[in-house]
Amino acid sequence: MFGKIILNGKQLCQELGISTTLLYRLLKQGMPYHQLSTASRKYYNLDEVKEWLLRAGFRQRTKWTK
């Protein structure tokens, strides 16, 4: 876990330059996340998310688009 950038949803949106609406759409499409339990918040590994976005066909210009 050391050396990995772990973010909550708000931080991920800021880092990627996306809205929370787009975040929820990406989650429905299968974007990876981690939870400690089913009732806890979602956390995101930034490298994992960026890799998933690229594999899913998204490209970053000024913001992530498909």
N, C-alpha and C positions, 0 to 999 in steps of 0.2 A: 504494500500500500504506500510505502514511502516513495517520494519522487513523482507521484501521480497527482494531478490537479483534480480535486473532488469539489463539486459545486452543488448548491441547491438550485431550484428552478429559476429563481430571480437572478442569481449570479450567472447561470448558464445563458439566459436571455440577454443579459448585458454583454457577456463575452462574445456571443455569436451575432449580436445586433439583430435579434428577432423579437417579435411580440409574444406575449403569453398565449395568444390565440394560435399562432404558428407552432409554439411548443406543444400544445395539446394535440394539434393535428399530427405532428411528428410522432408523438407517443402512440397515437392510434395506428400509425403506419409501422410501428415496431421499433422505434428508437430505444436503445438500451438504457436501462437505469438500474439502480440498486436500492433496496429497502431492508431495514433491519427486521421489521415485522410488517404484516399486512396493514396495520393501523398507523405506521410511521410515515414520515415524509420520504419523497423520492430524492435520491442523490445521483449525480451524474459524473462520470469520469470523462473529462474534457477530450482526451485523446481518443477514447472509445467512441464518443459521439461524433467527433469530426471524421473518423474513419468510416463510421456507419453512414454519415451524410454523403460522403464521396461514393461509397459503394451503391447507395440508393439513387444516385444520379443527380444529386444536388451539387451546385457549384457556387463558390463565393465570389461575388463581384464587390458590391458595397454591402450586400447582405446575402444570405443564403437563399437561392432560388433554384427551381427545377426547370 
